[in-house]
Amino acid sequence: MTRKYKISEILQRLQQGVYEKEEATKLSLLAALAGESIFLLGPPGVAKSLIARKLKFAFRDGRSFEYLMNRFSTPDEIFGPVSIKKLKDEDKYERLTDKYLPGANVVFLDEIWKAGPAIQNALLTVLNEKIYRNGEQEIKVNIKAIISASNELPGHSEGLTALWDRFLVRYMITEIRSSTHFVDMIVDTADVYEDSVEESLKVGEEELIVWDIAINSIEVPAEVLNVIQVIKYRLDEYDKENPESAFQVYDRRWKKIIRLLRTSAFLNERKAIDLMDCFLIPHCLWNRPEQFELSREIVAEIIRKHGYSMAMNLTPLKAELRDFEEDVRKETQIPNIVLIDKPRPVDKEYYEILNMEQYFDGNRIKRGEFDRLGIDEENTVNLFDANGNLTNRVKARKSEENPNAIIINYNARLFTFLLLTDKAEKTEYIYKKPHPLVHQFWNEKANQLRQYMLEQKEFTRNSRPEALPHLRNNLFVDPALADIVETNLRESSDILDSLLIKVEKIKHLYESIK
């Protein structure tokens, strides 16, 4: 049984009898296997506690602890009562934790923001370091995941920021939206709290230890690192411009995000994170519900624009080609200034046509109309007098012999007139053949650039969607998002094609000089 098949089967069984909660279940299991915690935001009665209760069935010998917080909750109810025997015989203040939170595998804390400071402080180290301080001892707890839930977010003035930050994954869960699923749910009589995961599928303790080591060895490729850096830059800029609704994602959270993405890649049986895994990032960024859609848009836009293209260094490559072309032009082209006749604008909008008063009332033509004329096909143009009044509509074209002349077809006769012109400077170039050593250097440079681009083209061919069957089979990401990755791959390939053509044009520029 492969690892991916095992996780897929576990997910199917955890979702039995739970309607429209597939994504919440997937994220909960992913967070648990990454060693992280998840917060579910939603109204009462939308299966938040059900997801937590079923999650324990994914683990062999799974033990759960569930508690509904209120402002009168005490540490005894969460972490266990104080041992009277220890206190009496050994004068030690220790709790009996086995059947409470420190002794559980999966923990569900409902209405967590109502917990008092004593509970919150103890939870901080449990969430982050998986350590509970019991009297003089520091106990390493074996909690796979802490799922917290509430129908509200923590208040900014209630000192809950540190606790809120400990929940890496955040998910908004809603009631059933499909009428078909709603009917199925209300008539379903199956016991949704029954363990539906076979023992052979459950994840064991030894397996988790091996997985934990393997997850840390998952590669983080250049395209993923580039995307994450651009996301961080974009969020930092947003926070500066919008301090009232800032994301405020700091170093620890970014490190944990990488761990989550590595876990996704590992469970999908890959050796490296890919861009599809990056679509999990928005679930780790938002502080307010309205920020989630914004974070999804930011991540999707960055993957589409920069995904593989940044890893291929396409922007520096374009700059290098521009510099190369400029060097070639400077070395092979000697500028020569000559004087030419150029039409003189009259009243900014017109050109003046000379010596046509005996044939037409107007002697002006709009600059745009003249500039659009060709030498082969006639077009209708308007003639104006000095006051800007329309006087004639005639057929006309430019002269092939003189670019500053117009040929007018009027009453089956052709009239050629010159435009009023001024002398103007024009730069013409005299071409010189480059020195053989320079020619050799340019050839080597062009070949190096071409070879690099061909290697990147090969990368895009090997990485195109049909060669990556896992692109649309990510266990935790909507397959429709693969369209965004495909678009970036296609655009990157098209850019490489255009840059390859540009290299050949630059080579032709200096090799064609006799």
Secondary structure, DSSP 8 states (H G I E B T S, - for coil): --HHHHHHHHHHHHTTT--S-HHHHHHHHHHHHHT--EEEE--TTSSHHHHHHHHGGGBTT--EEEEE--TT--HHHHH--B-HHHHHHT----B--TTSGGG-SEEEEETGGGS-HHHHHHHHHHHHHSEEEETTEEEE---SEEEEEESS---TTTT-HHHHHT--EEEE------HHHHHHHHH--S-TTS--S-TTTSB-HHHHHHHHHHHHT-B--HHHHHHHHHHHHHHHHHHHH-GGG-----HHHHHHHHHHHHHHHHHTT-SB--TTGGGGGGGGT-SSHHHHHHHHHHHHHHHHHHHHHHHTTHHHHHHHHHHHHHHHHHHHEEEEEEEEEEE-EETTTEEEBTT-TTT-S--EEEHHHHHH--SSS-EEEEEE-TTS-EEEEEEEEE-SS-TTEEEEEETTEEEEEEB-EEEEEEEEEEE----HHHHHHHHHHHHHHHHHHHHHHHHHHHHSGGG-GGGG--TTS-GGGHHHHHHHHHHHHHHHHHHHHHHHHHHHHHHS--
